[in-house]
Amino acid sequence: MTIGVFDSGLGGLTVLFRIRERLPDLPIIYLGDNANTPYGTRSPEEIYQMTCRGVQVLFEKGCKLVIIACNTASAVALRKMQEEWVPNDKRVLGVFVPLIEKITERQWGDNSPPRKVSIRDVALFATPSTVASKAFERALGFRAIGVNVESQPCDGLVDAIELGDLYLAEQLVKLYVDQLLQRLPKPEIIVLGCTHYPLVSNFFQKHFEKGVQMLDHADIVAESLKDYLIRHPDKVGEMTNSICLTTGDPLYVKEKASMLAGIEVNFDKAD
C-alpha cells in the first residue's frame, strides 16, 4: 500500500520527511518535477498541465491518493484538477486547506460559515504565481472573518534553493522580509507558503521576534494526512516500497537534496 507525494522540485521533501515521521510504515512514492522547476513564475495553464502529468505518473505507479506538496500547484491547479480531471476512484489533496484549518482552529471537514478568529494579521511568503492566484486569501475567507493577509512574492527564492545557493537564498529572504515588514510591521503568524521555504526557515526566523508563530506546512499536512487515512483507508494503494523519483538528473538531484536535507536521498529517473 502506498500514497504519492508530488512537488515541483525538492521542496516537497519537507512534507515527505514529516509524513515518514508520523506514518513510518506507510510506503510513499515521491515525484519531484526538477526538470521544470520552478513553477512559481509559470502561467496557470503551464502549471496545470505539468501538475496533471506528474500526478498521472503517480496514478500509473499505483497511487490512489496523491498529495500535491507544491503550494503553487495547489493554489493554481488543484481546484480545476479536482473538478475536471481526477478520476472518481482517485483523490488529490493540496496543502492549503490543512494550513488554513490550523489558522482558523477548525477541525477537518468543518464547513460552517466563516467566523471571527483570534488571529488578525498574517504574513504570507510565496511564489509569484501563488500570490497572484489569491488562493490562500480565498480559502481563508471561506472560514474566517477579519483576518488581514499581507502577501509577499519571493521571485527567485525557489531557484536559489534548488541550486543549493544558500548565500543567495539568505539575501533574497532578507530582501523580501524587509519589503513585507514595511507594509505589516507586526505580523502574528508567518506562513511560508512554498514547501521549499522551510528548507531555509532559519533565514526567515532571524528577522522576526521570538513570539511570532511560523507555521510549518509539512507538519500540518502530515498530521492531516494521518487523520485522513484513518477515515479513508480505501485510498491507500497496493505497493509496499517507498521510492523517490525525479524528472531531472537523478545524480544531480540527489546531490542537491542531500545537501539541503542533511541526509542522503536517492532518486530514480521517472518513466
N, C-alpha and C positions, 0 to 999 in steps of 0.2 A: 504494500500500500504506500502511496506517495502523493505529495502535492507539488505544484510548481510555483516557483518564485521568479518573476520576470523583472528586469531592470534595464535601463538604457546603457548601463555600464557596470561600474564597480560599486556604486552607492548602495545597491540592494543587498550587498554583503552584510551591512549593518542589521538589516531585517533577518537575513538568513541566520546569522550567528545567534540572535536573540531567540528565534524560533527553536533552534537546536538546544539552547539552554533550557527552555521551558518544555519542549517536547523531544527529548533526546532519542527516543525510539522511532520517531516519525521520519521515514525517508523523504528526501526533498530533491527535486531537480531544479537547479538554479541556472537561468539563462541570462547572460549579460550581452546586450547588443553593442559590444565595444566597437564594431566596425562602423557604426552610425552615430555613436555618442559625440557630442551631447545632443539631447532632444530639445533643450530649453530655448534654442533660437530658431527652431524649425517652424514651418507652417502647421496649422491644425491638421490639414489633410495628410501631410507627411507623417506627423506623429501618429495619427490614426492608423495609417497603412502599416507603418513599421511595428506598431504595438500589436496589431492583428497578426502580422507574420510571426512575431515572436511567440505570442500566446498559442498560435496554431502549432508551432513546433512542440510546445509542451503538451498540448492535447494529443498530438500524434505519439508522444512518448508514454501516454497512458494516464496523464493527469486529468482528473475530473474537476479539480479546483485549482485555480491559479491566482496568486496574489500579485497584483501589479505594484511592485515596490517603488517604482518611479513616480514621484509626485507629479511631474509634468504630464506623463501618460495618464495618470489617474485624473488629473484636472481637465485635460483636453479631450481624451479619447474614451474614457471608461463608460460614460453615460451612453454615448452613441453605440458602443460595442454591446452593452447590455440590452439596448432596445432593438438593435438591428442585426447583430452578428453572432452572438454567443448561442450555441445550440442549447436546446431545452434540457439536455441531460448533463450540461456542464455549468460551472459557475466561475465568474471572475469578480474578484473583490479588489478594492483600492485601499489607499492608506489614509485618505482624508476623514472619512466618517468616524473611524475609531478615535482619531485625534480630537475631532470636534465633540464627540460624546464625552471625552475626558474633560475638555474645557468647560462644557455645559453641564457636567455632573449628571449625565443621563445614562441609563442602562441601555444595552443593545436592544434595538427594536422599539424604543420609546418614540412613538410618532405623535405625541401630544403637541398642542400648539406651542409656539415659541413663548418663552417666559424670561423674566429678568434673572440674571445670574450674578454671582459675586464679582466676576471679572469685568473690568471696564475697558482696559487698554491692552491690546495685543500687538506685538511686533512680529511681522511675518517676513522672513528672508526666503526668497525662492527664485527660480529661474524666470527670465523674462516672459516665457510662454505661460507659466503658471500664474504669474501676477496678472498678465493681460486677460486670462480666462475668467478671473473673478470667481473661480470655482470655490475657493476657500470661503470667501465672504458670503457667497450664495448659500452654501451648505450650513454655515454658521447662522445665517438669517432665518433658516427653517426651524432653528432650535432655540435661539436666544434673542433677546431684545436689549438694545442699548449698549452693545459691545462695539467699541471703536477698533478697527483693524488698520494699522499702518503697514503697507506692503512695500518692500524694498527689492527690486530686481537686482540680481547679482550676476551680471553678464561676465562670462569668462571664468567664474569660480570652478564650475564643474570641469572645464578643460584643464585648469591648473591641477586639480586633484587627480584627474585621470592620468596626467603626465607625471605625477609624483613630484611636481614643483611646489614644495611646501613653502618656500620663501615667497613666491608669487601669490600663493593662496593666502598667506598671512597678510600680505599687503592689501590684497583685494578685500579681505574681511574687514580690515581697519577702515578702508575707504567707505565700504557700504554701511558699516555700523555708524560711522560718523555722519553719513548722509541721513540715515534714519533718525538718529538722536536729535538732529536739528529740527525734525518735524514732531517727534514724540520723545521728549526728554526722559520720561519715567514710565516705561512700559512695565506692566505687571507680569506678563508672560512673553517669553521669546519662543517663537516657533521656527525651527529650522526646517523649512518647507521643501527640502530636497534630501533624499536619502544619502546623497554624497556628503552633505554638510556635517553630519555627526562625526565623520572621519577627521574633521578639523574643528570639533566643538570647542577644544581648548582655546583656539584663536578667537572664537566668539566670546567665550566666557570671561576672558580677561578684561573685556570692555564694559561689563555690567556689574552692578553691585551684587553682593552675595545673596541678598534676599530675593532677587529676581529669578523666577522659575523658568528653566529652559526645558521645554518638552522634548522628549526623545521618541520620535516616530517609531523606532524599531521596537522598543519595549512595549509600547501601547499596542502596536499591531500584533506582536507575538501573543500578548495576553488575550486580545480579541479573537485571534485565530484559535487559541486553545478552547475558549468558550464556544466558538462556532462549531468546532469539530465534535464537541460533546453533544450539541443539538443536531448536527447533521453528519453522522458517521458515514452515511452513504456517499459523501463527496470525497472520500479518500480513495485514491487509485489503487492499483494492484501491484506496482513494483515494490521491491524490497531493498533497493540500494539507493544511496544518495550520490549524485554526481553534479559537477559544475561545468556548464557549457558556455562557450563564447562564440560570437560570430567573427571575432578578431583573431589575432595570432595568439594561440594558447600560451606559448612560452613568454611572450611579451606581457600578456595579461596576468599570467602567474607572477611574474617579477613585480609588477606594479601592485597587484592585490596583496601579495605577501608583505611588501614594504609598508603599505598603508594599514593592513590589518594586524601586523606584528606576528603573524603565524603563517606557515606555508599553506597556500591554497592552490590546488592543482586544477587545471582546466583542460577539457577536451574540446575539440572543434565541433560546433553544432553542424548537423547534417544540412 
